């Protein structure tokens, strides 16, 4: 998957926004995570294949959930989707250092275009190409060191 979306609770606004974004930009490959545990496990996978993360924040408690995974988000482009302009949620959203903060009433095509740019950049780096065995062909580790990622992958293949 290219874009991992997190929304808890998965209310109608979030589900509708994901559906519209996927329809507007079908090549995105949205993967939706409903629970904090599922989202955390997805971010911790060894071969993540994540070009960007879209976070839907509708309630204060979601902010607390996201604090726990903040270190796992530091190397990923973040797009935050809000359903209102609550000052506390907006303040927290800025603490996550997102690339874009959008609202559910924005045009889905605009949000999808932003996500598509991150997917394209990720593909250009080689992060989404795969080999026959199903392992990524080129994965940049957290420090951006291609050689370390290559030697780590070859050690796994041996």
C-alpha positions, 0 to 999 in steps of 0.5 A, a space after each residue: 500500500 502507498 498511503 496508510 490512513 488512520 481514523 478512529 472512530 471510523 465515522 461517516 465523514 472519514 469513510 466518505 472522505 477516503 472513498 472520495 479520495 480513492 475515486 478521485 485518485 485510484 492509483 493511491 492505494 489507500 490502506 485504512 487502519 481503524 484501531 491504534 494497535 493496528 495502526 502501530 503494527 502497520 507502522 512498525 513493519 520491517 518493509 513498510 512500503 508507506 509513501 505517506 500517512 493520512 490522519 483523521 482527527 475528530 476527537 481529543 482522545 485521538 490526539 492522545 493515541 497519536 502521541 504514542 506513535 509520534 516517533 514512528 511518524 517522524 520520517 513520513 509525510 503526514 497529511 491531517 484531515 480534520 472535520 472542524 476547526 477545534 483550536 485544541 485539535 488544531 494545535 495538536 495537529 501542528 505538533 505532528 509537523 504535517 505537510 498539509 492540514 486539510 478539512 473534510 469539506 475540501 475537494 477530494 481531488 485536491 487532497 488526493 493530488 497532495 497524496 499522489 505527489 508523495 506517492 510519486 516521490 516515494 516511487 522515484 526513490 524506488 521505495 515501492 518497486 518489488 522483486 519476485 520474492 515480494 521484498 522491496 527492491 530498494 528500501 531506504 532505512 530510517 537514516 536514508 542510507 541505501 547501503 545499509 538497507 541493501 546489506 540488511 536485505 541481503 543478510 535476510 536473503 541468505 
